[in-house]
Amino acid sequence: MVQIQFKDHGPGLARSERRTVFDPFIRGTRAVSEQVPGNGIGLNLVKRILAAHDGAISVQSRPPDGATFTVILPVYEGAAYETETVIN
């Protein structure tokens, strides 16, 4: 398995929002109240694409410190890959 983590620097997600963040057309309360553009479909699409490839995505968050999304994908026998660390 390959595990990739993405951390954002946003406001984070409340526990109640973490349970539904991958549901279609769900947006965080802060995104709605601050009128951040979007329709709440992106994370649901990511979850569905990963599931189609036998992978998964999860989120951990502790407001106000942003959120960390973890993607897990299988590595199939014979697959070649390289590792690279990118720091922004």
N, CA, C and O atoms as a GROMACS GRO file, in nm:
protein
  352
    1MET      N    1   0.084  -0.119   0.000
    1MET     CA    2   0.000   0.000   0.000
    1MET      C    3   0.088   0.125   0.000
    1MET      O    4   0.198   0.126   0.056
    2VAL      N    5   0.037   0.226  -0.063
    2VAL     CA    6   0.102   0.356  -0.063
    2VAL      C    7   0.011   0.451   0.014
    2VAL      O    8  -0.110   0.454  -0.007
    3GLN      N    9   0.071   0.527   0.104
    3GLN     CA   10  -0.005   0.624   0.183
    3GLN      C   11   0.047   0.763   0.153
    3GLN      O   12   0.167   0.787   0.158
    4ILE      N   13  -0.045   0.854   0.122
    4ILE     CA   14  -0.011   0.993   0.092
    4ILE      C   15  -0.094   1.081   0.184
    4ILE      O   16  -0.214   1.061   0.198
    5GLN      N   17  -0.029   1.179   0.246
    5GLN     CA   18  -0.101   1.271   0.334
    5GLN      C   19  -0.092   1.413   0.280
    5GLN      O   20   0.013   1.458   0.234
    6PHE      N   21  -0.206   1.482   0.287
    6PHE     CA   22  -0.216   1.621   0.247
    6PHE      C   23  -0.265   1.699   0.367
    6PHE      O   24  -0.366   1.663   0.427
    7LYS      N   25  -0.196   1.806   0.403
    7LYS     CA   26  -0.238   1.890   0.516
    7LYS      C   27  -0.271   2.027   0.463
    7LYS      O   28  -0.194   2.087   0.388
    8ASP      N   29  -0.386   2.077   0.503
    8ASP     CA   30  -0.420   2.214   0.466
    8ASP      C   31  -0.405   2.305   0.587
    8ASP      O   32  -0.385   2.257   0.699
    9HIS      N   33  -0.414   2.432   0.566
    9HIS     CA   34  -0.396   2.530   0.673
    9HIS      C   35  -0.524   2.609   0.695
    9HIS      O   36  -0.521   2.725   0.736
   10GLY      N   37  -0.637   2.544   0.666
   10GLY     CA   38  -0.766   2.609   0.685
   10GLY      C   39  -0.810   2.606   0.831
   10GLY      O   40  -0.729   2.579   0.920
   11PRO      N   41  -0.937   2.632   0.854
   11PRO     CA   42  -0.989   2.641   0.991
   11PRO      C   43  -1.009   2.505   1.057
   11PRO      O   44  -1.035   2.499   1.178
   12GLY      N   45  -0.998   2.398   0.982
   12GLY     CA   46  -1.022   2.266   1.039
   12GLY      C   47  -1.169   2.229   1.031
   12GLY      O   48  -1.253   2.310   0.993
   13LEU      N   49  -1.198   2.104   1.068
   13LEU     CA   50  -1.334   2.052   1.062
   13LEU      C   51  -1.379   2.008   1.200
   13LEU      O   52  -1.307   1.937   1.271
   14ALA      N   53  -1.497   2.050   1.237
   14ALA     CA   54  -1.556   2.002   1.363
   14ALA      C   55  -1.585   1.853   1.349
   14ALA      O   56  -1.599   1.803   1.238
   15ARG      N   57  -1.593   1.783   1.460
   15ARG     CA   58  -1.620   1.638   1.459
   15ARG      C   59  -1.744   1.606   1.376
   15ARG      O   60  -1.744   1.510   1.299
   16SER      N   61  -1.850   1.684   1.393
   16SER     CA   62  -1.974   1.657   1.319
   16SER      C   63  -1.953   1.673   1.168
   16SER      O   64  -2.016   1.602   1.090
   17GLU      N   65  -1.867   1.763   1.127
   17GLU     CA   66  -1.839   1.783   0.984
   17GLU      C   67  -1.749   1.672   0.929
   17GLU      O   68  -1.760   1.638   0.811
   18ARG      N   69  -1.661   1.617   1.010
   18ARG     CA   70  -1.574   1.509   0.963
   18ARG      C   71  -1.653   1.385   0.924
   18ARG      O   72  -1.612   1.310   0.836
   19ARG      N   73  -1.766   1.363   0.989
   19ARG     CA   74  -1.849   1.245   0.959
   19ARG      C   75  -1.914   1.255   0.821
   19ARG      O   76  -1.946   1.153   0.761
   20THR      N   77  -1.933   1.376   0.771
   20THR     CA   78  -2.007   1.393   0.645
   20THR      C   79  -1.926   1.458   0.533
   20THR      O   80  -1.979   1.481   0.425
   21VAL      N   81  -1.800   1.488   0.558
   21VAL     CA   82  -1.721   1.566   0.462
   21VAL      C   83  -1.708   1.498   0.326
   21VAL      O   84  -1.685   1.566   0.226
   22PHE      N   85  -1.720   1.365   0.319
   22PHE     CA   86  -1.708   1.294   0.192
   22PHE      C   87  -1.843   1.267   0.127
   22PHE      O   88  -1.848   1.204   0.021
   23ASP      N   89  -1.952   1.313   0.188
   23ASP     CA   90  -2.085   1.297   0.128
   23ASP      C   91  -2.104   1.401   0.018
   23ASP      O   92  -2.047   1.510   0.025
   24PRO      N   93  -2.184   1.368  -0.085
   24PRO     CA   94  -2.203   1.464  -0.195
   24PRO      C   95  -2.282   1.588  -0.151
   24PRO      O   96  -2.377   1.579  -0.073
   25PHE      N   97  -2.240   1.701  -0.202
   25PHE     CA   98  -2.305   1.831  -0.182
   25PHE      C   99  -2.306   1.878  -0.038
   25PHE      O  100  -2.393   1.955   0.003
   26ILE      N  101  -2.208   1.832   0.040
   26ILE     CA  102  -2.193   1.877   0.178
   26ILE      C  103  -2.081   1.980   0.183
   26ILE      O  104  -1.973   1.959   0.128
   27ARG      N  105  -2.107   2.092   0.248
   27ARG     CA  106  -2.007   2.197   0.264
   27ARG      C  107  -1.997   2.233   0.411
   27ARG      O  108  -2.095   2.226   0.485
   28GLY      N  109  -1.876   2.272   0.452
   28GLY     CA  110  -1.855   2.311   0.591
   28GLY      C  111  -1.932   2.436   0.627
   28GLY      O  112  -1.960   2.520   0.541
   29THR      N  113  -1.966   2.449   0.753
   29THR     CA  114  -2.043   2.565   0.798
   29THR      C  115  -1.968   2.695   0.773
   29THR      O  116  -2.028   2.796   0.738
   30ARG      N  117  -1.836   2.690   0.792
   30ARG     CA  118  -1.758   2.812   0.769
   30ARG      C  119  -1.754   2.848   0.621
   30ARG      O  120  -1.762   2.966   0.587
   31ALA      N  121  -1.743   2.750   0.533
   31ALA     CA  122  -1.744   2.776   0.388
   31ALA      C  123  -1.877   2.839   0.347
   31ALA      O  124  -1.880   2.930   0.264
   32VAL      N  125  -1.984   2.792   0.405
   32VAL     CA  126  -2.116   2.848   0.372
   32VAL      C  127  -2.130   2.989   0.428
   32VAL      O  128  -2.172   3.080   0.357
   33SER      N  129  -2.093   3.008   0.555
   33SER     CA  130  -2.111   3.139   0.618
   33SER      C  131  -2.021   3.245   0.556
   33SER      O  132  -2.058   3.363   0.552
   34GLU      N  133  -1.904   3.206   0.507
   34GLU     CA  134  -1.812   3.302   0.444
   34GLU      C  135  -1.828   3.307   0.293
   34GLU      O  136  -1.750   3.373   0.224
   35GLN      N  137  -1.929   3.239   0.242
   35GLN     CA  138  -1.962   3.237   0.100
   35GLN      C  139  -1.843   3.198   0.012
   35GLN      O  140  -1.818   3.259  -0.092
   36VAL      N  141  -1.771   3.095   0.054
   36VAL     CA  142  -1.661   3.041  -0.025
   36VAL      C  143  -1.723   2.965  -0.142
   36VAL      O  144  -1.810   2.880  -0.121
   37PRO      N  145  -1.679   2.994  -0.266
   37PRO     CA  146  -1.738   2.925  -0.381
   37PRO      C  147  -1.715   2.774  -0.376
   37PRO      O  148  -1.613   2.727  -0.324
   38GLY      N  149  -1.810   2.700  -0.428
   38GLY     CA  150  -1.798   2.555  -0.435
   38GLY      C  151  -1.934   2.492  -0.422
   38GLY      O  152  -2.031   2.556  -0.382
   39ASN      N  153  -1.942   2.361  -0.458
   39ASN     CA  154  -2.070   2.294  -0.448
   39ASN      C  155  -2.066   2.169  -0.361
   39ASN      O  156  -2.168   2.101  -0.347
   40GLY      N  157  -1.950   2.136  -0.303
   40GLY     CA  158  -1.942   2.025  -0.210
   40GLY      C  159  -1.936   1.888  -0.275
   40GLY      O  160  -1.977   1.790  -0.214
   41ILE      N  161  -1.885   1.880  -0.396
   41ILE     CA  162  -1.880   1.751  -0.464
   41ILE      C  163  -1.737   1.697  -0.476
   41ILE      O  164  -1.720   1.577  -0.500
   42GLY      N  165  -1.637   1.780  -0.459
   42GLY     CA  166  -1.498   1.741  -0.482
   42GLY      C  167  -1.450   1.624  -0.399
   42GLY      O  168  -1.396   1.528  -0.454
   43LEU      N  169  -1.468   1.628  -0.268
   43LEU     CA  170  -1.420   1.520  -0.183
   43LEU      C  171  -1.498   1.391  -0.205
   43LEU      O  172  -1.442   1.282  -0.191
   44ASN      N  173  -1.625   1.402  -0.241
   44ASN     CA  174  -1.703   1.282  -0.273
   44ASN      C  175  -1.648   1.216  -0.400
   44ASN      O  176  -1.640   1.094  -0.408
   45LEU      N  177  -1.612   1.297  -0.500
   45LEU     CA  178  -1.553   1.242  -0.622
   45LEU      C  179  -1.420   1.175  -0.594
   45LEU      O  180  -1.392   1.068  -0.648
   46VAL      N  181  -1.338   1.236  -0.511
   46VAL     CA  182  -1.209   1.177  -0.474
   46VAL      C  183  -1.232   1.042  -0.408
   46VAL      O  184  -1.166   0.944  -0.441
   47LYS      N  185  -1.326   1.036  -0.314
   47LYS     CA  186  -1.356   0.911  -0.244
   47LYS      C  187  -1.401   0.803  -0.342
   47LYS      O  188  -1.358   0.688  -0.332
   48ARG      N  189  -1.487   0.838  -0.437
   48ARG     CA  190  -1.539   0.741  -0.534
   48ARG      C  191  -1.430   0.693  -0.629
   48ARG      O  192  -1.425   0.574  -0.662
   49ILE      N  193  -1.343   0.782  -0.673
   49ILE     CA  194  -1.233   0.743  -0.762
   49ILE      C  195  -1.138   0.649  -0.689
   49ILE      O  196  -1.096   0.547  -0.745
   50LEU      N  197  -1.104   0.683  -0.566
   50LEU     CA  198  -1.015   0.596  -0.488
   50LEU      C  199  -1.078   0.460  -0.463
   50LEU      O  200  -1.011   0.357  -0.473
   51ALA      N  201  -1.206   0.456  -0.432
   51ALA     CA  202  -1.275   0.329  -0.409
   51ALA      C  203  -1.273   0.243  -0.535
   51ALA      O  204  -1.260   0.121  -0.526
   52ALA      N  205  -1.285   0.305  -0.651
   52ALA     CA  206  -1.281   0.231  -0.777
   52ALA      C  207  -1.145   0.168  -0.802
   52ALA      O  208  -1.133   0.074  -0.881
   53HIS      N  209  -1.043   0.219  -0.735
   53HIS     CA  210  -0.908   0.166  -0.747
   53HIS      C  211  -0.865   0.091  -0.620
   53HIS      O  212  -0.746   0.076  -0.593
   54ASP      N  213  -0.963   0.046  -0.543
   54ASP     CA  214  -0.940  -0.028  -0.419
   54ASP      C  215  -0.864   0.054  -0.315
   54ASP      O  216  -0.790  -0.001  -0.233
   55GLY      N  217  -0.882   0.184  -0.319
   55GLY     CA  218  -0.817   0.273  -0.223
   55GLY      C  219  -0.918   0.336  -0.128
   55GLY      O  220  -1.036   0.302  -0.130
   56ALA      N  221  -0.870   0.427  -0.046
   56ALA     CA  222  -0.956   0.492   0.053
   56ALA      C  223  -0.898   0.629   0.088
   56ALA      O  224  -0.782   0.658   0.061
   57ILE      N  225  -0.982   0.712   0.148
   57ILE     CA  226  -0.940   0.843   0.197
   57ILE      C  227  -1.002   0.865   0.335
   57ILE      O  228  -1.115   0.823   0.360
   58SER      N  229  -0.928   0.931   0.421
   58SER     CA  230  -0.980   0.964   0.554
   58SER      C  231  -0.933   1.104   0.591
   58SER      O  232  -0.846   1.161   0.524
   59VAL      N  233  -0.990   1.159   0.696
   59VAL     CA  234  -0.953   1.294   0.739
   59VAL      C  235  -0.938   1.296   0.891
   59VAL      O  236  -1.013   1.231   0.964
   60GLN      N  237  -0.840   1.372   0.935
   60GLN     CA  238  -0.822   1.402   1.077
   60GLN      C  239  -0.812   1.553   1.088
   60GLN      O  240  -0.753   1.619   1.002
   61SER      N  241  -0.870   1.608   1.192
   61SER     CA  242  -0.869   1.753   1.206
   61SER      C  243  -0.888   1.791   1.352
   61SER      O  244  -0.960   1.726   1.426
   62ARG      N  245  -0.822   1.897   1.389
   62ARG     CA  246  -0.839   1.955   1.522
   62ARG      C  247  -0.843   2.107   1.504
   62ARG      O  248  -0.739   2.172   1.502
   63PRO      N  249  -0.966   2.164   1.491
   63PRO     CA  250  -0.976   2.309   1.471
   63PRO      C  251  -0.902   2.384   1.580
   63PRO      O  252  -0.907   2.343   1.696
   64PRO      N  253  -0.834   2.493   1.549
   64PRO     CA  254  -0.830   2.562   1.421
   64PRO      C  255  -0.705   2.528   1.338
   64PRO      O  256  -0.660   2.611   1.259
   65ASP      N  257  -0.650   2.410   1.356
   65ASP     CA  258  -0.521   2.377   1.295
   65ASP      C  259  -0.529   2.310   1.159
   65ASP      O  260  -0.435   2.241   1.120
   66GLY      N  261  -0.636   2.328   1.084
   66GLY     CA  262  -0.646   2.269   0.951
   66GLY      C  263  -0.687   2.123   0.957
   66GLY      O  264  -0.732   2.074   1.061
   67ALA      N  265  -0.670   2.055   0.846
   67ALA     CA  266  -0.709   1.914   0.834
   67ALA      C  267  -0.599   1.839   0.762
   67ALA      O  268  -0.525   1.895   0.682
   68THR      N  269  -0.588   1.709   0.793
   68THR     CA  270  -0.495   1.622   0.724
   68THR      C  271  -0.576   1.510   0.659
   68THR      O  272  -0.647   1.436   0.726
   69PHE      N  273  -0.564   1.501   0.527
   69PHE     CA  274  -0.632   1.397   0.449
   69PHE      C  275  -0.530   1.289   0.418
   69PHE      O  276  -0.419   1.320   0.374
   70THR      N  277  -0.566   1.165   0.439
   70THR     CA  278  -0.479   1.051   0.412
   70THR      C  279  -0.541   0.967   0.302
   70THR      O  280  -0.655   0.921   0.313
   71VAL      N  281  -0.464   0.947   0.194
   71VAL     CA  282  -0.505   0.864   0.081
   71VAL      C  283  -0.425   0.735   0.088
   71VAL      O  284  -0.304   0.737   0.105
   72ILE      N  285  -0.494   0.622   0.073
   72ILE     CA  286  -0.428   0.492   0.071
   72ILE      C  287  -0.465   0.423  -0.059
   72ILE      O  288  -0.583   0.411  -0.093
   73LEU      N  289  -0.362   0.377  -0.131
   73LEU     CA  290  -0.382   0.305  -0.257
   73LEU      C  291  -0.300   0.177  -0.256
   73LEU      O  292  -0.189   0.174  -0.202
   74PRO      N  293  -0.353   0.071  -0.316
   74PRO     CA  294  -0.274  -0.051  -0.324
   74PRO      C  295  -0.166  -0.039  -0.431
   74PRO      O  296  -0.181   0.035  -0.528
   75VAL      N  297  -0.059  -0.112  -0.411
   75VAL     CA  298   0.046  -0.122  -0.512
   75VAL      C  299   0.040  -0.265  -0.563
   75VAL      O  300   0.054  -0.361  -0.487
   76TYR      N  301   0.020  -0.279  -0.692
   76TYR     CA  302   0.008  -0.411  -0.750
   76TYR      C  303   0.143  -0.467  -0.790
   76TYR      O  304   0.234  -0.392  -0.825
   77GLU      N  305   0.155  -0.597  -0.786
   77GLU     CA  306   0.279  -0.666  -0.823
   77GLU      C  307   0.321  -0.622  -0.963
   77GLU      O  308   0.240  -0.619  -1.056
   78GLY      N  309   0.447  -0.590  -0.975
   78GLY     CA  310   0.501  -0.546  -1.104
   78GLY      C  311   0.491  -0.396  -1.127
   78GLY      O  312   0.544  -0.345  -1.226
   79ALA      N  313   0.422  -0.325  -1.038
   79ALA     CA  314   0.410  -0.180  -1.055
   79ALA      C  315   0.541  -0.114  -1.016
   79ALA      O  316   0.598  -0.143  -0.911
   80ALA      N  317   0.587  -0.025  -1.100
   80ALA     CA  318   0.710   0.049  -1.071
   80ALA      C  319   0.672   0.188  -1.021
   80ALA      O  320   0.584   0.253  -1.077
   81TYR      N  321   0.738   0.232  -0.918
   81TYR     CA  322   0.712   0.366  -0.867
   81TYR      C  323   0.838   0.419  -0.802
   81TYR      O  324   0.926   0.344  -0.760
   82GLU      N  325   0.845   0.551  -0.796
   82GLU     CA  326   0.955   0.619  -0.730
   82GLU      C  327   0.896   0.702  -0.617
   82GLU      O  328   0.780   0.743  -0.622
   83THR      N  329   0.976   0.727  -0.516
   83THR     CA  330   0.928   0.813  -0.408
   83THR      C  331   0.991   0.949  -0.421
   83THR      O  332   1.106   0.962  -0.463
   84GLU      N  333   0.917   1.049  -0.385
   84GLU     CA  334   0.966   1.186  -0.391
   84GLU      C  335   0.901   1.263  -0.278
   84GLU      O  336   0.782   1.247  -0.252
   85THR      N  337   0.976   1.345  -0.213
   85THR     CA  338   0.923   1.430  -0.108
   85THR      C  339   0.923   1.573  -0.159
   85THR      O  340   1.025   1.625  -0.204
   86VAL      N  341   0.806   1.636  -0.151
   86VAL     CA  342   0.792   1.773  -0.195
   86VAL      C  343   0.753   1.855  -0.073
   86VAL      O  344   0.656   1.823  -0.004
   87ILE      N  345   0.827   1.958  -0.046
   87ILE     CA  346   0.798   2.046   0.067
   87ILE      C  347   0.767   2.185   0.012
   87ILE      O  348   0.847   2.245  -0.060
   88ASN      N  349   0.650   2.233   0.047
   88ASN     CA  350   0.608   2.368   0.004
   88ASN      C  351   0.610   2.463   0.120
   88ASN      O  352   0.579   2.581   0.104
   0.00000   0.00000   0.00000
